[in-house]
Amino acid sequence: MPKYLFWLLWRAWFYILVTTLIVLLLPLLFLLTAHRQWYRALYWVMRHLWATPILYGMGFLPKIRREYKVANDHNSYMLVANHCSMMDIMLMFYCSENPFVFVGKKELAALPLFGYFYRRVAILVDRKSPQSRKQVYVQAKERIVDKLSICIFPEGGVPDDESIVLDSFKDGAFRIAIECQIPIVPMVFYDAKKRFPFRCFAGSMGVMRVDVLAPIYTQGKTLEDKEVLREEVRTLILQHLTNNTH
């Protein structure tokens, strides 16, 4: 019984923490979402004043091992990682000094308060709509022209079956990376599923290990290479997850 009470209170604390930080940051968020050219400043706020306090406030200790530092060097990258927890968003902010824009499902835009800002800064996709998917490519290319990176969780969602180590990958991230000739930076989130799964009565505080792997370059590749590239990246992430190398 005490364990279940802890889980309920801990989950409630997560939503309180997320909402409280957004409320405290409201003046900055309204200001910095007013113009697209202010996105880099907004990203700094979201990374340092929102995502990082949430991770530590929930009792998680990020432990990042880098084969490559995604620095704020005004180059664009395609950031991809396995998707298994609500903490993946915060972990991605924590790992990347380079400002990026999420491509995410439109359903999150319906969330109170968070959804308002999510709509203003993320690229939303309705996976049931071919027109929406086409707009994702257009908007992603616009952000890459602005020297921003793009972040996509290529599984397209979190599998209901937690025994699935890594689901199949969708094409979108790899098509954009090839068309825009930007490097793909794979990341491996080892502990997010164990630490903070979507199930209510589960999880624990502790270390959150992440590997930031070396870039996979797309120069000279064409869309005919898309499937091979997709499977190369998936195999690499799966090997790390399976071997649990950290």
Stockholm file with secondary structure:
# STOCKHOLM 1.0

chainA/1-246         MPKYLFWLLWRAWFYILVTTLIVLLLPLLFLLTAHRQWYRALYWVMRHLWATPILYGMGFLPKIRREYKVANDHNSYMLVANHCSMMDIMLMFYCSENPFVFVGKKELAALPLFGYFYRRVAILVDRKSPQSRKQVYVQAKERIVDKLSICIFPEGGVPDDESIVLDSFKDGAFRIAIECQIPIVPMVFYDAKKRFPFRCFAGSMGVMRVDVLAPIYTQGKTLEDKEVLREEVRTLILQHLTNNTH
#=GR chainA/1-246 SS CHHHHHHHHHHHHHHHHHHHHHHHTHHHHHHHTSCGGGHHHHHHHIIIIIIHHHHHHTTEEEEEEESSCCCSSSCCCEEEECCCSTHHHHHHHHHCSSCEEEEEEGGGGGSTTHHHHHHHHSEEECTTCHHHHHHHHHHHHHHHHTTCEEEECTTCSCCSCTTCSSCCCCSHHHHHHHHHTCCEEEEEECSHHHHSCSSSSCCCCEEEEEEECCCBCCTTCCGGGHHHHHHHHHHHHHHHHHHTCC
#=GC SS_cons         CHHHHHHHHHHHHHHHHHHHHHHHTHHHHHHHTSCGGGHHHHHHHIIIIIIHHHHHHTTEEEEEEESSCCCSSSCCCEEEECCCSTHHHHHHHHHCSSCEEEEEEGGGGGSTTHHHHHHHHSEEECTTCHHHHHHHHHHHHHHHHTTCEEEECTTCSCCSCTTCSSCCCCSHHHHHHHHHTCCEEEEEECSHHHHSCSSSSCCCCEEEEEEECCCBCCTTCCGGGHHHHHHHHHHHHHHHHHHTCC
//
